Amino acid sequence: MHHASIRTANIHRAIAFYEKLGFTVSERFTTGMTLACWLKGLGGRLELIQIPEPLPAPDAFGDEHYVGYYHVSFDLTDSATDLPSWLESLKESFKEASEQNPEQFQPLKVLLEPTQQMIGNRVYEVAFIADTDGLPLEFLYLIKT
């Protein structure tokens, strides 16, 4: 896959959010008259597109009847010691950033704290957070096969 594309209400706030996750901007461009960029990090690439006059995003995580985009998932097995410690550090980072710059950052919204889940014959720790527009992001950490 080349990239996943995310529409955002505020590209500058979204870039700051994803930079806290470890992404870096690799390209900035416009699509029509709309600001856009590519970000690289956590083993993947995202495209952010700012939407003029945005409407609220649907609750893809909480609405069990929602059909469509559900989440983007990132595997932290090779980049973190464990998922709970990584998430606690991220929460603290967002808390400090929101206290220093409340217009740019909010405290991290955790949708699901780290939970063990069997996927096939492997055991993962799984956690979900929401991005600046409320879109769910999943983080996986392989515990054992």
Phi and psi in degrees as a GROMACS rama.xvg file:
@    title "Ramachandran Plot"
@    xaxis  label "Phi"
@    yaxis  label "Psi"
@TYPE xy
-77.8005  -49.3968  HIS-2
-166.123  163.852  HIS-3
-108.987  139.009  ALA-4
-107.78  132.546  SER-5
-125.219  126.521  ILE-6
-85.868  137.447  ARG-7
-133.118  151.247  THR-8
-76.6005  -28.018  ALA-9
-144.739  101.322  ASN-10
-64.3844  -33.8401  ILE-11
-67.6017  -41.5603  HIS-12
-66.679  -39.725  ARG-13
-66.2415  -41.2459  ALA-14
-60.5027  -46.7154  ILE-15
-59.2283  -40.7464  ALA-16
-61.4904  -52.413  PHE-17
-68.8177  -28.7595  TYR-18
-63.5678  -36.2078  GLU-19
-64.0799  -26.871  LYS-20
-80.9062  -10.2871  LEU-21
111.02  6.57008  GLY-22
-83.8477  155.083  PHE-23
-128.695  147.646  THR-24
-73.4126  125.536  VAL-25
-104.136  -27.4117  SER-26
-148.827  139.462  GLU-27
-118.006  137.858  ARG-28
-158.728  175.735  PHE-29
-117.003  148.731  THR-30
-121.552  104.577  THR-31
68.5608  -122.141  GLY-32
-106.904  15.1897  MET-33
-102.73  137.665  THR-34
-71.5891  142.889  LEU-35
-151.068  163.047  ALA-36
-159.458  161.361  CYS-37
-108.233  139.712  TRP-38
-120.241  143.058  LEU-39
-118.378  140.57  LYS-40
164.691  161.619  GLY-41
49.7041  36.431  LEU-42
78.5407  12.4243  GLY-43
-148.841  -175.568  GLY-44
-133.986  136.401  ARG-45
-119.103  148.856  LEU-46
-112.237  129.74  GLU-47
-107.662  134.408  LEU-48
-128.445  122.9  ILE-49
-79.8793  131.201  GLN-50
-103.824  121.551  ILE-51
-70.5442  141.535  PRO-52
51.6311  57.6677  GLU-53
-71.0223  150.657  PRO-54
-100.529  158.062  LEU-55
-59.7238  142.131  PRO-56
-73.2989  148.341  ALA-57
-66.6237  159.424  PRO-58
-86.9897  81.1742  ASP-59
-64.8852  -27.8952  ALA-60
-82.4614  -42.4387  PHE-61
-89.8609  -21.9033  GLY-62
-95.5023  105.31  ASP-63
-69.2808  -9.7658  GLU-64
-100.291  -4.34137  HIS-65
-64.3466  136.025  TYR-66
-117.146  132.449  VAL-67
131.398  -154.471  GLY-68
-49.3631  130.454  TYR-69
-109.83  -56.8007  TYR-70
-164.75  163.959  HIS-71
-105.143  139.305  VAL-72
-118.741  139.748  SER-73
-124.675  133.327  PHE-74
-93.2452  115.856  ASP-75
-97.5532  6.97055  LEU-76
-54.06  -41.3051  THR-77
-92.8867  -4.519  ASP-78
-120.957  -3.40061  SER-79
-135.836  156.295  ALA-80
-73.2864  -42.2504  THR-81
-163.159  160.199  ASP-82
-71.4519  -45.2893  LEU-83
-58.952  -43.555  PRO-84
-65.5542  -41.9017  SER-85
-59.9174  -45.3222  TRP-86
-67.3629  -40.6246  LEU-87
-61.4964  -42.0207  GLU-88
-63.4164  -40.6402  SER-89
-65.4083  -43.0464  LEU-90
-57.641  -46.2385  LYS-91
-63.1533  -41.4015  GLU-92
-61.2645  -43.9354  SER-93
-70.4175  -35.455  PHE-94
-61.8169  -48.6553  LYS-95
-62.3772  -44.059  GLU-96
-63.3272  -39.1611  ALA-97
-69.679  -30.1403  SER-98
-73.2493  -35.7484  GLU-99
-82.3563  -32.1876  GLN-100
-143.775  74.137  ASN-101
-66.5541  -20.1931  PRO-102
-73.6651  -28.8735  GLU-103
-95.244  -33.6204  GLN-104
-127.12  149.371  PHE-105
-121.684  158.185  GLN-106
-56.3248  148.301  PRO-107
-63.2533  131.892  LEU-108
-96.0271  110.686  LYS-109
-92.575  122.587  VAL-110
-88.6665  -31.557  LEU-111
-149.817  118.575  LEU-112
-66.389  159.531  GLU-113
-51.536  127.636  PRO-114
-137.144  138.601  THR-115
-77.1381  138.616  GLN-116
-142.06  133.836  GLN-117
-86.3095  122.737  MET-118
-125.638  107.768  ILE-119
65.9713  -126.187  GLY-120
-104.057  18.1578  ASN-121
-115.917  148.067  ARG-122
-107.335  124.947  VAL-123
-118.109  152.924  TYR-124
-93.1285  136.335  GLU-125
-129.671  136.742  VAL-126
-140.711  152.442  ALA-127
-126.49  139.446  PHE-128
-128.27  167.392  ILE-129
-107.357  140.725  ALA-130
-81.5603  -170.787  ASP-131
-63.7996  -22.583  THR-132
-102.847  7.84029  ASP-133
87.4725  4.98046  GLY-134
-74.3082  134.949  LEU-135
-75.3555  138.14  PRO-136
-123.26  131.876  LEU-137
-104.642  143.038  GLU-138
-127.225  128.165  PHE-139
-114.297  147.727  LEU-140
-140.62  118.014  TYR-141
-72.5121  122.962  LEU-142
-92.5849  -50.3337  ILE-143
-160.209  156.768  LYS-144
